[in-house]
Amino acid sequence: MIIDAHTHLFFQDVVDNRTPFFDNEPEFMLLYDSPKSKIATASQLIETMDQHGVDVSIIFGFPWRNPEYAQRNNDAIIAAVNTHPKRLRGLACFDLSWEGAAKEAERCIDAGLSGVGELAFYMSGIDDRAIRLLEPVMEVLKHKGNLPCMIHTNEPVGHHYPGKSPVTLGQIDNLAQTFSDNKIILAHWGGGIFFYHTMKKQMKERLKNIWYDTAASVFLYDPKIYDMAVTAGVLKKVLLGTDYPLLTPDRYYKDLDQSQLTLEQKRMVLGENARALFPDIQ
């Protein structure tokens, strides 16, 4: 089974014309102002899944500052999951500064979504304020069966690109320690923090509740990153994530084939690890 754990969909008005939604949404404008930034529908995602042999995709929207946009996007995710119950699972997404974020998480989970994400702090990084804002949402996730939360992270060094936040490895470490009882997926390989599983003290325990997805890996890392995940002992925590429609699954298949992973190890990344994290996927 192949599971894509990181895909984005929007509600129809954004698909039709994104420009009106740039007002008072600097993060959305940052990522989608360029016409090269693709926006996809559920039917296009299903078509892509069929083309590339993906059985199930995890879908979510965008962390809108405007609560109305967040609710409309989450409603679109709920509707897509209900329309394609065998092919799609969904996460609730919103800006955590919204006072209703925790209630929105609960509403969406009660409507059938499988967790929360991709939450992002593009301007601030995961600072102390972000941690405080996360607390009520993380409590909802624990109360609802310890469902996962996906959080945007990125490497704190290297070239700049739209959406690269000022997150630090220390902030990511603090996130893991603060919410040690929650299941957390760090998007984009967790900014590389998985490497610290090789330390003899502390970090293996601190990062025990963390999973890592491969979103945008094709743009950021050599295929050998998969071999490094084996060396670090975290391959069972690595999830295929394409960041669709940014990239399609075949780009990741190529990198996996250029790695030294065995067939069984590839199967873990392509779907078995995600099945363990999302038990409602049969």
ZIURFEN-V539214 format. One record per backbone hydrogen bond with DSSP energy under -1.0 kcal/mol. NH is the residue of the N-H (numbers start at 1). CO is the residue of the C=O. If there is no record, write none. Layout:
# ZIURFEN-V539214
nh=NH co=CO
nh=NH co=CO
This chain:
# ZIURFEN-V539214
nh=3 co=270
nh=4 co=56
nh=5 co=240
nh=7 co=58
nh=8 co=244
nh=9 co=60
nh=14 co=11
nh=15 co=11
nh=16 co=12
nh=17 co=13
nh=21 co=18
nh=22 co=19
nh=25 co=22
nh=29 co=25
nh=30 co=26
nh=31 co=27
nh=32 co=28
nh=33 co=29
nh=37 co=34
nh=45 co=41
nh=46 co=42
nh=47 co=43
nh=48 co=44
nh=49 co=45
nh=50 co=46
nh=51 co=47
nh=52 co=48
nh=54 co=49
nh=55 co=2
nh=56 co=2
nh=57 co=87
nh=58 co=4
nh=59 co=89
nh=60 co=7
nh=64 co=62
nh=70 co=66
nh=71 co=67
nh=72 co=68
nh=73 co=69
nh=74 co=70
nh=75 co=71
nh=76 co=72
nh=77 co=73
nh=78 co=74
nh=79 co=75
nh=80 co=76
nh=81 co=77
nh=82 co=78
nh=83 co=79
nh=84 co=80
nh=87 co=84
nh=88 co=84
nh=89 co=57
nh=91 co=59
nh=92 co=115
nh=95 co=64
nh=98 co=95
nh=101 co=98
nh=104 co=100
nh=105 co=101
nh=106 co=102
nh=107 co=103
nh=108 co=104
nh=109 co=105
nh=110 co=106
nh=111 co=107
nh=112 co=109
nh=113 co=108
nh=114 co=90
nh=116 co=148
nh=117 co=92
nh=119 co=150
nh=125 co=121
nh=127 co=125
nh=131 co=127
nh=132 co=128
nh=133 co=129
nh=134 co=130
nh=135 co=131
nh=138 co=134
nh=139 co=135
nh=140 co=136
nh=141 co=137
nh=142 co=138
nh=143 co=139
nh=144 co=140
nh=145 co=142
nh=146 co=141
nh=147 co=141
nh=149 co=183
nh=150 co=116
nh=151 co=185
nh=152 co=119
nh=164 co=161
nh=172 co=168
nh=173 co=169
nh=174 co=170
nh=175 co=171
nh=176 co=172
nh=177 co=173
nh=178 co=174
nh=179 co=175
nh=182 co=179
nh=184 co=209
nh=185 co=149
nh=186 co=211
nh=187 co=151
nh=189 co=213
nh=191 co=188
nh=192 co=189
nh=193 co=190
nh=195 co=192
nh=196 co=193
nh=197 co=194
nh=198 co=195
nh=199 co=196
nh=203 co=201
nh=206 co=202
nh=207 co=203
nh=208 co=205
nh=210 co=207
nh=211 co=184
nh=212 co=237
nh=213 co=186
nh=214 co=239
nh=217 co=214
nh=219 co=216
nh=220 co=216
nh=221 co=217
nh=225 co=222
nh=226 co=223
nh=228 co=224
nh=229 co=225
nh=230 co=226
nh=231 co=227
nh=232 co=228
nh=233 co=230
nh=234 co=229
nh=237 co=234
nh=238 co=235
nh=239 co=212
nh=240 co=269
nh=243 co=6
nh=246 co=243
nh=251 co=248
nh=252 co=249
nh=253 co=249
nh=254 co=250
nh=255 co=251
nh=256 co=252
nh=257 co=253
nh=258 co=254
nh=266 co=262
nh=267 co=263
nh=268 co=264
nh=269 co=265
nh=270 co=266
nh=271 co=267
nh=272 co=267
nh=273 co=268
nh=275 co=271
nh=276 co=272
nh=277 co=273
nh=278 co=274
nh=281 co=278
